[in-house]
Amino acid sequence: MPRLKKRQDFIRLSKFGRKVGMRHFVLQVAPRPSGDAVNSEPRIGLTASRRVGGAVQRNRARRRLCSLAEQVINLNARPDQDYVLIARSEILSASFGQLKLELERALDKLNLRRRASDNR
């Protein structure tokens, strides 16, 4: 799964992307820049600020977001989009099933889930 690692990509999504805030995380989405080659997978960025907690809690939150992205975004998202998941402190106490449902709901709100006809 390709990852967003450069700060400028996170800033671009923050400024120009669409976002939906959920209870456990925030999802930001923006089209991939025209100069970038379209890959077969969406690119994903993960972040957890100090508001989530100390280093141990932030790392745990990022690991949960990574697993969530692999299971939900990788299967349901469009390959021409960039996604950023921002953890909130509530992510540490939520069940994984609850997080999956919430991410699917967020993708539906943004109308970004691939439909059955889009699956090639």
MOPAC internal coordinates of N, CA, C and O (Angstrom, degrees):
PM7 1SCF
backbone

  N    0.0000 0     0.00 0     0.00 0    0    0    0
  C    1.4418 1     0.00 0     0.00 0    1    0    0
  C    1.5362 1   108.25 1     0.00 0    2    1    0
  O    1.2310 1   119.52 1   -62.17 1    3    2    1
  N    1.3308 1   118.53 1   117.83 1    3    2    1
  C    1.4672 1   121.44 1   179.27 1    5    3    2
  C    1.5323 1   111.09 1   -64.81 1    6    5    3
  O    1.2310 1   120.79 1   -40.07 1    7    6    5
  N    1.3218 1   116.09 1   139.93 1    7    6    5
  C    1.4650 1   121.43 1  -176.80 1    9    7    6
  C    1.5227 1   110.96 1  -115.39 1   10    9    7
  O    1.2310 1   120.75 1   -32.76 1   11   10    9
  N    1.3026 1   116.17 1   147.24 1   11   10    9
  C    1.4530 1   122.61 1   170.35 1   13   11   10
  C    1.5203 1   106.73 1   -86.70 1   14   13   11
  O    1.2310 1   120.21 1   -53.59 1   15   14   13
  N    1.3222 1   117.20 1   126.41 1   15   14   13
  C    1.4533 1   120.04 1  -177.64 1   17   15   14
  C    1.5247 1   113.11 1  -126.77 1   18   17   15
  O    1.2310 1   120.08 1   161.95 1   19   18   17
  N    1.3187 1   117.45 1   -18.05 1   19   18   17
  C    1.4609 1   120.58 1  -176.72 1   21   19   18
  C    1.5316 1   110.37 1   -87.28 1   22   21   19
  O    1.2310 1   121.40 1   -40.04 1   23   22   21
  N    1.3156 1   114.93 1   139.96 1   23   22   21
  C    1.4587 1   121.09 1  -178.90 1   25   23   22
  C    1.5230 1   111.66 1   -58.84 1   26   25   23
  O    1.2310 1   119.96 1   143.31 1   27   26   25
  N    1.3218 1   117.68 1   -36.69 1   27   26   25
  C    1.4597 1   120.85 1  -178.13 1   29   27   26
  C    1.5284 1   111.66 1   -63.32 1   30   29   27
  O    1.2310 1   119.78 1   149.35 1   31   30   29
  N    1.3216 1   118.02 1   -30.65 1   31   30   29
  C    1.4651 1   120.62 1   176.49 1   33   31   30
  C    1.5293 1   110.79 1   -68.72 1   34   33   31
  O    1.2310 1   120.32 1   139.03 1   35   34   33
  N    1.3319 1   116.99 1   -40.97 1   35   34   33
  C    1.4558 1   120.89 1   178.61 1   37   35   34
  C    1.5320 1   110.38 1   -65.74 1   38   37   35
  O    1.2310 1   120.41 1   139.87 1   39   38   37
  N    1.3241 1   116.82 1   -40.13 1   39   38   37
  C    1.4682 1   121.21 1   178.56 1   41   39   38
  C    1.5178 1   110.31 1   -65.91 1   42   41   39
  O    1.2310 1   119.86 1   138.59 1   43   42   41
  N    1.3383 1   117.86 1   -41.41 1   43   42   41
  C    1.4679 1   121.58 1   178.79 1   45   43   42
  C    1.5193 1   110.74 1   -59.63 1   46   45   43
  O    1.2310 1   119.99 1   135.35 1   47   46   45
  N    1.3177 1   117.62 1   -44.65 1   47   46   45
  C    1.4572 1   120.37 1   179.42 1   49   47   46
  C    1.5252 1   111.24 1   -66.98 1   50   49   47
  O    1.2310 1   120.58 1   143.57 1   51   50   49
  N    1.3182 1   116.49 1   -36.43 1   51   50   49
  C    1.4567 1   120.31 1   179.51 1   53   51   50
  C    1.5300 1   111.29 1   -65.55 1   54   53   51
  O    1.2310 1   120.51 1   138.70 1   55   54   53
  N    1.3295 1   116.63 1   -41.30 1   55   54   53
  C    1.4641 1   120.65 1  -177.01 1   57   55   54
  C    1.5288 1   113.22 1   -79.50 1   58   57   55
  O    1.2310 1   120.66 1   134.60 1   59   58   57
  N    1.3189 1   116.35 1   -45.40 1   59   58   57
  C    1.4622 1   120.03 1  -168.62 1   61   59   58
  C    1.5189 1   114.28 1  -110.11 1   62   61   59
  O    1.2310 1   119.83 1   172.33 1   63   62   61
  N    1.3069 1   117.92 1    -7.67 1   63   62   61
  C    1.4581 1   120.67 1  -176.42 1   65   63   62
  C    1.5159 1   112.88 1   -86.74 1   66   65   63
  O    1.2310 1   121.65 1   -13.33 1   67   66   65
  N    1.3016 1   114.44 1   166.67 1   67   66   65
  C    1.4596 1   121.34 1   172.41 1   69   67   66
  C    1.5128 1   107.24 1   -91.45 1   70   69   67
  O    1.2310 1   120.52 1   -31.90 1   71   70   69
  N    1.3211 1   116.61 1   148.10 1   71   70   69
  C    1.4539 1   117.80 1  -179.81 1   73   71   70
  C    1.5149 1   110.37 1  -140.68 1   74   73   71
  O    1.2310 1   122.17 1   -26.89 1   75   74   73
  N    1.3162 1   113.45 1   153.11 1   75   74   73
  C    1.4530 1   121.18 1   175.26 1   77   75   74
  C    1.5209 1   107.08 1  -135.83 1   78   77   75
  O    1.2310 1   121.53 1   -52.05 1   79   78   77
  N    1.3196 1   114.67 1   127.95 1   79   78   77
  C    1.4593 1   120.25 1   179.31 1   81   79   78
  C    1.5155 1   110.30 1   -94.48 1   82   81   79
  O    1.2310 1   120.94 1   -53.22 1   83   82   81
  N    1.2905 1   115.82 1   126.78 1   83   82   81
  C    1.4541 1   121.60 1   176.89 1   85   83   82
  C    1.5261 1   107.56 1  -112.58 1   86   85   83
  O    1.2310 1   120.30 1    -0.50 1   87   86   85
  N    1.3012 1   117.03 1   179.50 1   87   86   85
  C    1.4558 1   120.83 1  -176.62 1   89   87   86
  C    1.5271 1   112.54 1   -67.38 1   90   89   87
  O    1.2310 1   120.03 1   141.19 1   91   90   89
  N    1.3159 1   117.55 1   -38.81 1   91   90   89
  C    1.4560 1   121.54 1  -173.16 1   93   91   90
  C    1.5275 1   114.41 1  -102.84 1   94   93   91
  O    1.2310 1   120.02 1   165.09 1   95   94   93
  N    1.3216 1   117.57 1   -14.91 1   95   94   93
  C    1.4612 1   120.83 1  -179.32 1   97   95   94
  C    1.5193 1   109.75 1  -163.15 1   98   97   95
  O    1.2310 1   121.13 1    -9.51 1   99   98   97
  N    1.3242 1   115.45 1   170.49 1   99   98   97
  C    1.4586 1   123.03 1   174.12 1  101   99   98
  C    1.5222 1   106.48 1  -117.18 1  102  101   99
  O    1.2310 1   120.56 1   -43.82 1  103  102  101
  N    1.3297 1   116.54 1   136.18 1  103  102  101
  C    1.4603 1   121.93 1   177.56 1  105  103  102
  C    1.5226 1   108.40 1  -111.25 1  106  105  103
  O    1.2310 1   120.73 1   -55.35 1  107  106  105
  N    1.3360 1   116.21 1   124.65 1  107  106  105
  C    1.4627 1   122.17 1   175.30 1  109  107  106
  C    1.5232 1   108.05 1  -114.70 1  110  109  107
  O    1.2310 1   121.24 1   -42.03 1  111  110  109
  N    1.3367 1   115.24 1   137.97 1  111  110  109
  C    1.4653 1   120.45 1  -177.55 1  113  111  110
  C    1.5236 1   109.17 1  -137.48 1  114  113  111
  O    1.2310 1   120.87 1   -42.01 1  115  114  113
  N    1.3249 1   115.95 1   137.99 1  115  114  113
  C    1.4646 1   121.50 1   175.15 1  117  115  114
  C    1.5202 1   108.46 1  -148.90 1  118  117  115
  O    1.2310 1   120.76 1   -28.63 1  119  118  117
  N    1.3386 1   116.16 1   151.37 1  119  118  117
  C    1.4723 1   118.51 1   175.54 1  121  119  118
  C    1.5229 1   110.29 1   -63.57 1  122  121  119
  O    1.2310 1   121.23 1   -31.34 1  123  122  121
  N    1.2991 1   115.25 1   148.66 1  123  122  121
  C    1.4621 1   120.97 1   177.55 1  125  123  122
  C    1.5259 1   108.81 1   -66.48 1  126  125  123
  O    1.2310 1   119.47 1   -37.32 1  127  126  125
  N    1.3396 1   118.61 1   142.68 1  127  126  125
  C    1.4774 1   120.66 1   178.11 1  129  127  126
  C    1.5236 1   110.96 1   -57.37 1  130  129  127
  O    1.2310 1   121.02 1   -31.78 1  131  130  129
  N    1.3155 1   115.66 1   148.22 1  131  130  129
  C    1.4615 1   120.36 1  -174.83 1  133  131  130
  C    1.5238 1   112.69 1   -64.54 1  134  133  131
  O    1.2310 1   119.21 1   153.16 1  135  134  133
  N    1.3154 1   119.11 1   -26.84 1  135  134  133
  C    1.4576 1   121.64 1  -179.48 1  137  135  134
  C    1.5153 1   113.72 1   -75.03 1  138  137  135
  O    1.2310 1   120.06 1   159.67 1  139  138  137
  N    1.3397 1   117.48 1   -20.33 1  139  138  137
  C    1.4610 1   120.95 1  -178.78 1  141  139  138
  C    1.5167 1   110.91 1   -80.40 1  142  141  139
  O    1.2310 1   121.24 1   -39.46 1  143  142  141
  N    1.3130 1   115.24 1   140.54 1  143  142  141
  C    1.4691 1   120.31 1   177.11 1  145  143  142
  C    1.5281 1   108.98 1   -70.90 1  146  145  143
  O    1.2310 1   120.97 1   -41.15 1  147  146  145
  N    1.3075 1   115.76 1   138.85 1  147  146  145
  C    1.4610 1   119.89 1   178.66 1  149  147  146
  C    1.5135 1   108.65 1   -77.69 1  150  149  147
  O    1.2310 1   121.20 1   -55.65 1  151  150  149
  N    1.3070 1   115.31 1   124.35 1  151  150  149
  C    1.4519 1   122.48 1  -179.54 1  153  151  150
  C    1.5208 1   108.15 1   -98.11 1  154  153  151
  O    1.2310 1   120.03 1    -7.54 1  155  154  153
  N    1.2944 1   117.54 1   172.46 1  155  154  153
  C    1.4527 1   120.78 1   179.84 1  157  155  154
  C    1.5289 1   112.24 1   -80.81 1  158  157  155
  O    1.2310 1   120.29 1   171.81 1  159  158  157
  N    1.3388 1   117.05 1    -8.19 1  159  158  157
  C    1.4501 1   121.06 1  -179.17 1  161  159  158
  C    1.5255 1   110.36 1  -125.80 1  162  161  159
  O    1.2310 1   120.22 1   -30.76 1  163  162  161
  N    1.3280 1   117.18 1   149.24 1  163  162  161
  C    1.4721 1   119.27 1   174.64 1  165  163  162
  C    1.5214 1   110.53 1   -70.92 1  166  165  163
  O    1.2310 1   120.77 1   -27.45 1  167  166  165
  N    1.3459 1   116.14 1   152.55 1  167  166  165
  C    1.4635 1   119.81 1   176.45 1  169  167  166
  C    1.5212 1   108.60 1   -93.60 1  170  169  167
  O    1.2310 1   120.86 1   -36.80 1  171  170  169
  N    1.3320 1   115.96 1   143.20 1  171  170  169
  C    1.4515 1   120.44 1  -172.52 1  173  171  170
  C    1.5195 1   110.05 1  -132.01 1  174  173  171
  O    1.2310 1   121.08 1   -43.15 1  175  174  173
  N    1.3360 1   115.53 1   136.85 1  175  174  173
  C    1.4532 1   122.17 1   173.86 1  177  175  174
  C    1.5192 1   109.49 1  -119.43 1  178  177  175
  O    1.2310 1   120.59 1   -36.89 1  179  178  177
  N    1.3123 1   116.48 1   143.11 1  179  178  177
  C    1.4582 1   121.87 1  -178.72 1  181  179  178
  C    1.5177 1   108.63 1  -127.15 1  182  181  179
  O    1.2310 1   120.66 1   -40.36 1  183  182  181
  N    1.3272 1   116.34 1   139.64 1  183  182  181
  C    1.4506 1   119.43 1   177.78 1  185  183  182
  C    1.5208 1   110.77 1  -150.18 1  186  185  183
  O    1.2310 1   121.66 1   -30.66 1  187  186  185
  N    1.3216 1   114.42 1   149.34 1  187  186  185
  C    1.4652 1   122.34 1   175.77 1  189  187  186
  C    1.5198 1   106.83 1  -143.87 1  190  189  187
  O    1.2310 1   120.24 1   -60.39 1  191  190  189
  N    1.3201 1   117.15 1   119.61 1  191  190  189
  C    1.4605 1   120.72 1  -177.91 1  193  191  190
  C    1.5170 1   110.78 1   -85.66 1  194  193  191
  O    1.2310 1   121.06 1    -0.43 1  195  194  193
  N    1.3084 1   115.57 1   179.57 1  195  194  193
  C    1.4647 1   120.66 1  -179.90 1  197  195  194
  C    1.5242 1   112.08 1   -67.36 1  198  197  195
  O    1.2310 1   120.21 1   163.90 1  199  198  197
  N    1.3094 1   117.20 1   -16.10 1  199  198  197
  C    1.4669 1   120.02 1   176.13 1  201  199  198
  C    1.5274 1   111.77 1   -63.39 1  202  201  199
  O    1.2310 1   120.71 1   154.47 1  203  202  201
  N    1.3133 1   116.25 1   -25.53 1  203  202  201
  C    1.4664 1   120.71 1   179.51 1  205  203  202
  C    1.5235 1   110.02 1   -69.88 1  206  205  203
  O    1.2310 1   120.33 1   143.92 1  207  206  205
  N    1.3223 1   116.98 1   -36.08 1  207  206  205
  C    1.4565 1   120.90 1  -179.83 1  209  207  206
  C    1.5158 1   110.81 1   149.85 1  210  209  207
  O    1.2310 1   121.08 1    18.68 1  211  210  209
  N    1.3089 1   115.54 1  -161.32 1  211  210  209
  C    1.4591 1   121.29 1   178.59 1  213  211  210
  C    1.5180 1   111.28 1   -72.43 1  214  213  211
  O    1.2310 1   121.01 1     4.64 1  215  214  213
  N    1.3232 1   115.67 1  -175.36 1  215  214  213
  C    1.4601 1   121.13 1  -175.67 1  217  215  214
  C    1.5276 1   112.14 1   -59.44 1  218  217  215
  O    1.2310 1   120.22 1   140.70 1  219  218  217
  N    1.3193 1   117.18 1   -39.30 1  219  218  217
  C    1.4629 1   120.31 1  -178.65 1  221  219  218
  C    1.5319 1   110.15 1   -64.96 1  222  221  219
  O    1.2310 1   120.34 1   135.15 1  223  222  221
  N    1.3280 1   116.95 1   -44.85 1  223  222  221
  C    1.4657 1   120.72 1   179.84 1  225  223  222
  C    1.5305 1   111.36 1   -67.30 1  226  225  223
  O    1.2310 1   120.19 1   140.29 1  227  226  225
  N    1.3341 1   117.24 1   -39.71 1  227  226  225
  C    1.4730 1   119.72 1   178.78 1  229  227  226
  C    1.5209 1   111.03 1   -64.23 1  230  229  227
  O    1.2310 1   120.09 1   136.96 1  231  230  229
  N    1.3218 1   117.44 1   -43.04 1  231  230  229
  C    1.4647 1   120.46 1   178.33 1  233  231  230
  C    1.5203 1   111.10 1   -63.87 1  234  233  231
  O    1.2310 1   120.26 1   139.59 1  235  234  233
  N    1.3306 1   117.11 1   -40.41 1  235  234  233
  C    1.4622 1   120.44 1   178.26 1  237  235  234
  C    1.5308 1   110.35 1   -63.99 1  238  237  235
  O    1.2310 1   120.50 1   138.78 1  239  238  237
  N    1.3356 1   116.65 1   -41.22 1  239  238  237
  C    1.4627 1   120.71 1   178.24 1  241  239  238
  C    1.5238 1   110.70 1   -63.09 1  242  241  239
  O    1.2310 1   119.90 1   137.46 1  243  242  241
  N    1.3361 1   117.79 1   -42.54 1  243  242  241
  C    1.4692 1   120.49 1   178.92 1  245  243  242
  C    1.5226 1   111.75 1   -66.54 1  246  245  243
  O    1.2310 1   120.04 1   142.40 1  247  246  245
  N    1.3339 1   117.53 1   -37.60 1  247  246  245
  C    1.4648 1   119.56 1   176.82 1  249  247  246
  C    1.5167 1   110.79 1   -63.84 1  250  249  247
  O    1.2310 1   120.20 1   140.11 1  251  250  249
  N    1.3279 1   117.23 1   -39.89 1  251  250  249
  C    1.4686 1   120.40 1   178.25 1  253  251  250
  C    1.5326 1   110.07 1   -65.55 1  254  253  251
  O    1.2310 1   120.16 1   138.21 1  255  254  253
  N    1.3338 1   117.30 1   -41.79 1  255  254  253
  C    1.4647 1   120.86 1   178.04 1  257  255  254
  C    1.5239 1   111.09 1   -64.01 1  258  257  255
  O    1.2310 1   120.33 1   140.66 1  259  258  257
  N    1.3200 1   116.98 1   -39.34 1  259  258  257
  C    1.4635 1   121.04 1   179.64 1  261  259  258
  C    1.5239 1   110.68 1   -62.90 1  262  261  259
  O    1.2310 1   120.52 1   133.02 1  263  262  261
  N    1.3047 1   116.61 1   -46.98 1  263  262  261
  C    1.4648 1   120.88 1   178.97 1  265  263  262
  C    1.5272 1   110.60 1   -63.64 1  266  265  263
  O    1.2310 1   120.66 1   140.02 1  267  266  265
  N    1.3032 1   116.35 1   -39.98 1  267  266  265
  C    1.4634 1   121.89 1   178.50 1  269  267  266
  C    1.5284 1   110.22 1   -63.10 1  270  269  267
  O    1.2310 1   120.76 1   135.65 1  271  270  269
  N    1.3277 1   116.16 1   -44.35 1  271  270  269
  C    1.4643 1   120.52 1   179.97 1  273  271  270
  C    1.5229 1   111.34 1   -63.22 1  274  273  271
  O    1.2310 1   120.24 1   139.57 1  275  274  273
  N    1.3215 1   117.14 1   -40.43 1  275  274  273
  C    1.4631 1   120.51 1   179.56 1  277  275  274
  C    1.5155 1   111.34 1   -63.75 1  278  277  275
  O    1.2310 1   120.11 1   141.37 1  279  278  277
  N    1.3242 1   117.39 1   -38.63 1  279  278  277
  C    1.4603 1   120.72 1  -175.28 1  281  279  278
  C    1.5222 1   113.50 1   -84.76 1  282  281  279
  O    1.2310 1   119.59 1   146.46 1  283  282  281
  N    1.3244 1   118.40 1   -33.54 1  283  282  281
  C    1.4643 1   120.03 1  -174.03 1  285  283  282
  C    1.5176 1   112.29 1  -107.54 1  286  285  283
  O    1.2310 1   120.16 1   125.23 1  287  286  285
  N    1.3222 1   117.29 1   -54.77 1  287  286  285
  C    1.4654 1   119.57 1  -175.07 1  289  287  286
  C    1.5180 1   110.99 1   -67.14 1  290  289  287
  O    1.2310 1   120.11 1   136.09 1  291  290  289
  N    1.3033 1   117.39 1   -43.91 1  291  290  289
  C    1.4599 1   120.80 1  -177.78 1  293  291  290
  C    1.5277 1   111.69 1   -58.79 1  294  293  291
  O    1.2310 1   119.86 1   147.02 1  295  294  293
  N    1.3215 1   117.88 1   -32.98 1  295  294  293
  C    1.4656 1   121.61 1  -178.13 1  297  295  294
  C    1.5245 1   113.41 1   -90.16 1  298  297  295
  O    1.2310 1   119.93 1   148.99 1  299  298  297
  N    1.3308 1   117.75 1   -31.01 1  299  298  297
  C    1.4615 1   121.03 1  -170.65 1  301  299  298
  C    1.5154 1   115.28 1  -109.98 1  302  301  299
  O    1.2310 1   119.53 1   172.20 1  303  302  301
  N    1.3066 1   118.50 1    -7.80 1  303  302  301
  C    1.4571 1   120.37 1  -172.70 1  305  303  302
  C    1.5255 1   111.93 1   -95.76 1  306  305  303
  O    1.2310 1   121.58 1   -16.84 1  307  306  305
  N    1.3290 1   114.59 1   163.16 1  307  306  305
  C    1.4563 1   120.66 1   178.21 1  309  307  306
  C    1.5246 1   110.61 1   -83.02 1  310  309  307
  O    1.2310 1   119.72 1   -39.51 1  311  310  309
  N    1.3177 1   118.13 1   140.49 1  311  310  309
  C    1.4603 1   120.51 1  -177.32 1  313  311  310
  C    1.5312 1   114.00 1   -72.44 1  314  313  311
  O    1.2310 1   119.67 1   163.82 1  315  314  313
  N    1.3376 1   118.24 1   -16.18 1  315  314  313
  C    1.4656 1   120.88 1  -178.55 1  317  315  314
  C    1.5264 1   112.74 1   -91.85 1  318  317  315
  O    1.2310 1   120.14 1  -167.58 1  319  318  317
  N    1.3250 1   117.33 1    12.42 1  319  318  317
  C    1.4571 1   122.11 1  -177.46 1  321  319  318
  C    1.5301 1   110.71 1  -116.81 1  322  321  319
  O    1.2310 1   121.15 1   -25.67 1  323  322  321
  N    1.3302 1   115.40 1   154.33 1  323  322  321
  C    1.4601 1   122.65 1   170.81 1  325  323  322
  C    1.5215 1   107.53 1  -108.82 1  326  325  323
  O    1.2310 1   120.46 1   -39.75 1  327  326  325
  N    1.3257 1   116.72 1   140.25 1  327  326  325
  C    1.4561 1   122.74 1  -176.90 1  329  327  326
  C    1.5209 1   109.79 1  -125.90 1  330  329  327
  O    1.2310 1   120.59 1   -39.28 1  331  330  329
  N    1.3331 1   116.49 1   140.72 1  331  330  329
  C    1.4569 1   121.80 1   172.57 1  333  331  330
  C    1.5212 1   107.54 1  -128.78 1  334  333  331
  O    1.2310 1   120.90 1   -50.56 1  335  334  333
  N    1.3215 1   115.87 1   129.44 1  335  334  333
  C    1.4587 1   122.59 1   174.86 1  337  335  334
  C    1.5235 1   107.74 1  -108.02 1  338  337  335
  O    1.2310 1   120.59 1   -55.37 1  339  338  337
  N    1.3302 1   116.48 1   124.63 1  339  338  337
  C    1.4596 1   122.53 1   179.40 1  341  339  338
  C    1.5180 1   107.84 1  -112.32 1  342  341  339
  O    1.2310 1   120.90 1   -60.10 1  343  342  341
  N    1.3180 1   115.89 1   119.90 1  343  342  341
  C    1.4638 1   120.97 1  -176.35 1  345  343  342
  C    1.5233 1   111.09 1   -74.63 1  346  345  343
  O    1.2310 1   121.41 1   -34.60 1  347  346  345
  N    1.3169 1   114.90 1   145.40 1  347  346  345
  C    1.4589 1   122.67 1   168.77 1  349  347  346
  C    1.5212 1   107.11 1  -111.85 1  350  349  347
  O    1.2310 1   120.18 1   -18.27 1  351  350  349
  N    1.3145 1   117.25 1   161.73 1  351  350  349
  C    1.4657 1   120.33 1  -174.28 1  353  351  350
  C    1.5230 1   112.51 1   -62.48 1  354  353  351
  O    1.2310 1   119.45 1   153.86 1  355  354  353
  N    1.3273 1   118.65 1   -26.14 1  355  354  353
  C    1.4608 1   121.81 1  -179.64 1  357  355  354
  C    1.5250 1   113.27 1   -67.49 1  358  357  355
  O    1.2310 1   120.28 1   165.35 1  359  358  357
  N    1.3306 1   117.07 1   -14.65 1  359  358  357
  C    1.4647 1   120.23 1  -178.43 1  361  359  358
  C    1.5274 1   111.97 1   -63.97 1  362  361  359
  O    1.2310 1   120.22 1   154.14 1  363  362  361
  N    1.3223 1   117.18 1   -25.86 1  363  362  361
  C    1.4590 1   121.11 1  -176.79 1  365  363  362
  C    1.5217 1   112.97 1   -70.65 1  366  365  363
  O    1.2310 1   120.18 1   153.16 1  367  366  365
  N    1.3322 1   117.26 1   -26.84 1  367  366  365
  C    1.4655 1   120.17 1  -176.41 1  369  367  366
  C    1.5278 1   113.23 1  -103.22 1  370  369  367
  O    1.2310 1   119.46 1   177.25 1  371  370  369
  N    1.3108 1   118.63 1    -2.75 1  371  370  369
  C    1.4662 1   121.62 1  -177.35 1  373  371  370
  C    1.5225 1   111.45 1   -85.44 1  374  373  371
  O    1.2310 1   120.95 1   -28.43 1  375  374  373
  N    1.3289 1   115.79 1   151.57 1  375  374  373
  C    1.4623 1   119.71 1   174.52 1  377  375  374
  C    1.5274 1   108.71 1   -76.36 1  378  377  375
  O    1.2310 1   120.98 1   -24.62 1  379  378  377
  N    1.3243 1   115.73 1   155.38 1  379  378  377
  C    1.4640 1   119.29 1  -177.68 1  381  379  378
  C    1.5279 1   111.17 1   -67.06 1  382  381  379
  O    1.2310 1   119.96 1   143.58 1  383  382  381
  N    1.3149 1   117.69 1   -36.42 1  383  382  381
  C    1.4615 1   120.81 1   177.39 1  385  383  382
  C    1.5174 1   111.75 1   -61.36 1  386  385  383
  O    1.2310 1   120.89 1   141.24 1  387  386  385
  N    1.3129 1   115.90 1   -38.76 1  387  386  385
  C    1.4560 1   121.11 1   177.51 1  389  387  386
  C    1.5338 1   110.87 1   -64.26 1  390  389  387
  O    1.2310 1   120.57 1   139.60 1  391  390  389
  N    1.3313 1   116.52 1   -40.40 1  391  390  389
  C    1.4579 1   120.88 1   178.66 1  393  391  390
  C    1.5300 1   111.74 1   -65.77 1  394  393  391
  O    1.2310 1   120.47 1   139.98 1  395  394  393
  N    1.3377 1   116.71 1   -40.02 1  395  394  393
  C    1.4727 1   120.57 1   178.29 1  397  395  394
  C    1.5168 1   111.01 1   -61.36 1  398  397  395
  O    1.2310 1   120.56 1   133.39 1  399  398  397
  N    1.3331 1   116.54 1   -46.61 1  399  398  397
  C    1.4684 1   120.03 1   178.89 1  401  399  398
  C    1.5209 1   111.34 1   -61.76 1  402  401  399
  O    1.2310 1   120.73 1   139.90 1  403  402  401
  N    1.3124 1   116.22 1   -40.10 1  403  402  401
  C    1.4598 1   120.48 1  -179.22 1  405  403  402
  C    1.5264 1   111.52 1   -65.54 1  406  405  403
  O    1.2310 1   120.06 1   139.36 1  407  406  405
  N    1.3278 1   117.50 1   -40.64 1  407  406  405
  C    1.4641 1   120.30 1   178.68 1  409  407  406
  C    1.5248 1   111.10 1   -68.29 1  410  409  407
  O    1.2310 1   119.98 1   139.80 1  411  410  409
  N    1.3213 1   117.64 1   -40.20 1  411  410  409
  C    1.4690 1   119.94 1   176.34 1  413  411  410
  C    1.5226 1   110.60 1   -61.80 1  414  413  411
  O    1.2310 1   120.59 1   140.24 1  415  414  413
  N    1.3343 1   116.48 1   -39.76 1  415  414  413
  C    1.4657 1   121.06 1   177.50 1  417  415  414
  C    1.5284 1   110.83 1   -64.53 1  418  417  415
  O    1.2310 1   120.18 1   140.04 1  419  418  417
  N    1.3265 1   117.27 1   -39.96 1  419  418  417
  C    1.4654 1   121.20 1   178.89 1  421  419  418
  C    1.5236 1   110.88 1   -64.31 1  422  421  419
  O    1.2310 1   120.22 1   138.03 1  423  422  421
  N    1.3292 1   117.19 1   -41.97 1  423  422  421
  C    1.4672 1   120.14 1   177.18 1  425  423  422
  C    1.5196 1   110.97 1   -64.19 1  426  425  423
  O    1.2310 1   120.20 1   142.63 1  427  426  425
  N    1.3283 1   117.23 1   -37.37 1  427  426  425
  C    1.4638 1   120.53 1   177.11 1  429  427  426
  C    1.5248 1   111.46 1   -65.75 1  430  429  427
  O    1.2310 1   120.39 1   140.27 1  431  430  429
  N    1.3268 1   116.86 1   -39.73 1  431  430  429
  C    1.4666 1   120.63 1   179.53 1  433  431  430
  C    1.5202 1   110.97 1   -61.00 1  434  433  431
  O    1.2310 1   120.84 1   142.33 1  435  434  433
  N    1.3147 1   116.00 1   -37.67 1  435  434  433
  C    1.4536 1   120.41 1  -179.91 1  437  435  434
  C    1.5249 1   112.32 1   -87.68 1  438  437  435
  O    1.2310 1   120.47 1  -178.99 1  439  438  437
  N    1.3267 1   116.70 1     1.01 1  439  438  437
  C    1.4753 1   122.38 1  -178.27 1  441  439  438
  C    1.5205 1   111.51 1    54.84 1  442  441  439
  O    1.2310 1   120.79 1  -135.79 1  443  442  441
  N    1.3275 1   116.10 1    44.21 1  443  442  441
  C    1.4563 1   120.17 1  -176.27 1  445  443  442
  C    1.5149 1   113.64 1  -114.91 1  446  445  443
  O    1.2310 1   119.80 1  -176.46 1  447  446  445
  N    1.3065 1   117.98 1     3.54 1  447  446  445
  C    1.4646 1   118.44 1   177.26 1  449  447  446
  C    1.5115 1   108.97 1   -75.80 1  450  449  447
  O    1.2310 1   121.67 1   -39.50 1  451  450  449
  N    1.3049 1   114.41 1   140.50 1  451  450  449
  C    1.4742 1   118.84 1   175.38 1  453  451  450
  C    1.4956 1   108.89 1   -68.95 1  454  453  451
  O    1.2310 1   120.79 1   -44.52 1  455  454  453
  N    1.2624 1   116.09 1   135.48 1  455  454  453
  C    1.4673 1   120.73 1   176.63 1  457  455  454
  C    1.5193 1   108.77 1   -85.95 1  458  457  455
  O    1.2310 1   120.55 1   -12.83 1  459  458  457
  N    1.3109 1   116.56 1   167.17 1  459  458  457
  C    1.4686 1   120.99 1  -178.81 1  461  459  458
  C    1.5239 1   110.93 1   -60.21 1  462  461  459
  O    1.2310 1   120.45 1   146.97 1  463  462  461
  N    1.3424 1   116.74 1   -33.03 1  463  462  461
  C    1.4615 1   119.92 1  -179.87 1  465  463  462
  C    1.5280 1   111.78 1   -73.73 1  466  465  463
  O    1.2310 1   119.87 1   157.74 1  467  466  465
  N    1.3562 1   117.85 1   -22.26 1  467  466  465
  C    1.4584 1   121.42 1   178.95 1  469  467  466
  C    1.5215 1   112.63 1   -77.60 1  470  469  467
  O    1.2310 1   120.29 1   156.05 1  471  470  469
  N    1.3294 1   117.04 1   -23.95 1  471  470  469
  C    1.4640 1   120.20 1  -178.30 1  473  471  470
  C    1.5238 1   109.65 1   -69.24 1  474  473  471
  O    1.2310 1   121.10 1   -63.21 1  475  474  473
  N    1.3188 1   115.50 1   116.79 1  475  474  473
  C    1.4629 1   119.27 1  -175.44 1  477  475  474
  C    1.4891 1   111.03 1  -103.03 1  478  477  475
  O    1.2310 1   120.10 1   180.00 1  479  478  477

